[in-house]
């Protein structure tokens, strides 16, 4: 259960910020369930901070600006944030498809 967020976040764009944050975690190689948990927390926390300043006028872009102040949660279920090695890809001769290892 996530206890972060604000009633002022019930507008267009706030779900998009959540999806973007989750996608960023997934792109770094974070487990899908952990990425969803961390994204919910950060989206809610940044939304709280933005809503505290803008109240009813808060926009999703305000949430994005508040993300650095929300910081990464210090929960044990979050992995370290070091670089994630990318797979090596090459074109396959059959049907020009990519082969990644």
C-alpha positions as CSV (number, residue, x, y, z in Angstrom):
1,X,0.0,0.0,0.0
2,X,1.3,3.4,-1.0
3,X,0.5,6.3,1.4
4,X,2.0,9.1,-0.8
5,X,0.0,11.4,-3.1
6,X,-2.5,14.2,-3.0
7,X,-6.2,14.5,-4.0
8,X,-5.0,17.4,-6.3
9,X,-3.3,14.7,-8.5
10,X,-6.6,13.6,-10.0
11,X,-6.0,15.4,-13.3
12,X,-4.7,14.5,-16.7
13,X,-1.0,13.8,-16.9
14,X,-0.3,12.4,-13.4
15,X,-0.7,8.8,-14.7
16,X,1.7,9.6,-17.5
17,X,4.3,10.8,-15.0
18,X,3.8,7.5,-13.1
19,X,4.3,5.5,-16.2
20,X,7.4,7.5,-17.2
21,X,9.0,7.0,-13.8
22,X,8.2,3.3,-13.8
23,X,9.6,3.1,-17.4
24,X,12.8,4.8,-16.2
25,X,13.3,2.2,-13.5
26,X,12.6,-0.6,-15.9
27,X,15.1,0.8,-18.4
28,X,17.8,0.7,-15.6
29,X,17.1,-3.1,-15.2
30,X,15.1,-2.8,-12.0
31,X,12.7,-5.8,-11.3
32,X,9.2,-4.9,-12.6
33,X,7.5,-5.2,-9.2
34,X,10.1,-3.2,-7.5
35,X,10.0,-0.6,-10.3
36,X,6.2,-0.3,-9.8
37,X,6.6,0.2,-6.1
38,X,9.4,2.7,-6.4
39,X,7.5,4.6,-9.1
40,X,4.3,4.8,-7.1
41,X,6.2,6.1,-4.1
42,X,8.2,8.8,-6.0
43,X,5.3,9.9,-8.1
44,X,3.2,10.3,-5.0
45,X,5.9,12.0,-3.0
46,X,6.7,14.5,-5.8
47,X,3.0,15.1,-6.2
48,X,2.6,15.9,-2.5
49,X,5.5,18.4,-2.7
50,X,4.1,20.0,-5.9
51,X,0.6,20.1,-4.5
52,X,1.8,21.7,-1.3
53,X,3.1,24.7,-3.4
54,X,0.4,24.9,-6.1
55,X,-2.7,23.4,-4.3
56,X,-5.5,23.0,-6.8
57,X,-3.5,24.5,-9.6
58,X,-0.9,21.8,-9.6
59,X,0.0,20.3,-13.0
60,X,1.9,17.1,-13.9
61,X,4.8,19.3,-15.1
62,X,5.0,20.6,-11.5
63,X,5.4,17.0,-10.3
64,X,8.3,16.5,-12.7
65,X,10.0,19.6,-11.3
66,X,9.5,18.3,-7.7
67,X,11.1,14.9,-8.4
68,X,14.6,15.9,-7.4
69,X,13.3,17.1,-4.0
70,X,11.3,13.9,-3.6
71,X,14.6,12.0,-3.7
72,X,14.9,8.2,-3.9
73,X,13.3,6.3,-1.0
74,X,15.8,4.6,1.3
75,X,13.9,1.3,1.5
76,X,15.7,-2.0,1.6
77,X,13.7,-3.3,-1.5
78,X,15.4,-0.7,-3.8
79,X,18.5,-1.9,-5.6
80,X,21.6,0.2,-6.0
81,X,21.5,2.8,-8.7
82,X,24.7,1.9,-10.5
83,X,24.9,1.7,-14.3
84,X,23.1,-1.2,-15.9
85,X,25.1,-2.9,-18.7
86,X,23.3,-2.9,-22.0
87,X,23.0,-6.0,-24.1
88,X,25.1,-6.4,-27.2
89,X,23.0,-6.5,-30.3
90,X,23.6,-7.4,-34.0
91,X,21.5,-7.8,-37.1
92,X,20.6,-11.4,-37.9
93,X,20.8,-12.5,-41.5
94,X,17.3,-14.0,-41.3
95,X,14.7,-11.4,-41.9
96,X,16.9,-8.5,-40.6
97,X,15.9,-9.1,-37.0
98,X,18.0,-8.1,-34.1
99,X,19.8,-10.7,-32.0
100,X,20.8,-9.5,-28.5
101,X,22.9,-11.3,-25.9
